[in-house]
Amino acid sequence: MANLFGPSAIGQMLMTLISFILVIYVAYRFGYKPISEMLEKRQAVITKDLAEAQMAQTASQQAQEDARLALEQARQEATEIINRAKVQSQAEAQRTIQATESEMRELKARQEASFAQERQEMQEAMEVNIAEISVQIAEKILQREVTQEDQDRLIQEFMARLEAEGNV
């Protein structure tokens, strides 16, 4: 081929250029297309993986947000339950206090009524005893004449009888 274009530098240059073009054509035909297709497939796989990763990240963020909202709602419900329990326990305590106070007032009223009745009964019994003793003293006085000694002795007997009965 060197003879075809001549031994000159231009011939050599043309030959080099043709060889270079042939190498480029062969490289393009057998190297570039498969490499380009492989790179396109790889790019498609990477793009698909990136899209899936983005979707997974979005789903993860959504799940995290849902979990945060559920936790916040659970905290609010727990706070509401605690507050309701406090209110109910305070109301129950107030009802218990009121019931106890009412029972104490009733008990006090019954005790006062009982004491008043016992006092009345004791006073009536004392009046009956005094009347009986007075009648007995009057009977003794009427049976005989009473001296100062007799009068003192009767008074002492009267007082002793009262003390014995527990009325003094």
Buried (B, 14 or more C-beta within 10 A) or exposed (E): EEEEBEEEEEBEEBBEEEEEEEEEEEEEEEEEEEEEEEEEEEEEEEEEEEEEEEEEEEEEEEEEEEEEEEEEEEEEEEEEEEEEEEEEEEEEEEEEEEEEEEEEEEEEEEEEEEEEEEEEEEEEEBEEBEEEBEEBBEEEEEEEEBEEEEEEEBEEBBEEBBEEEEEE
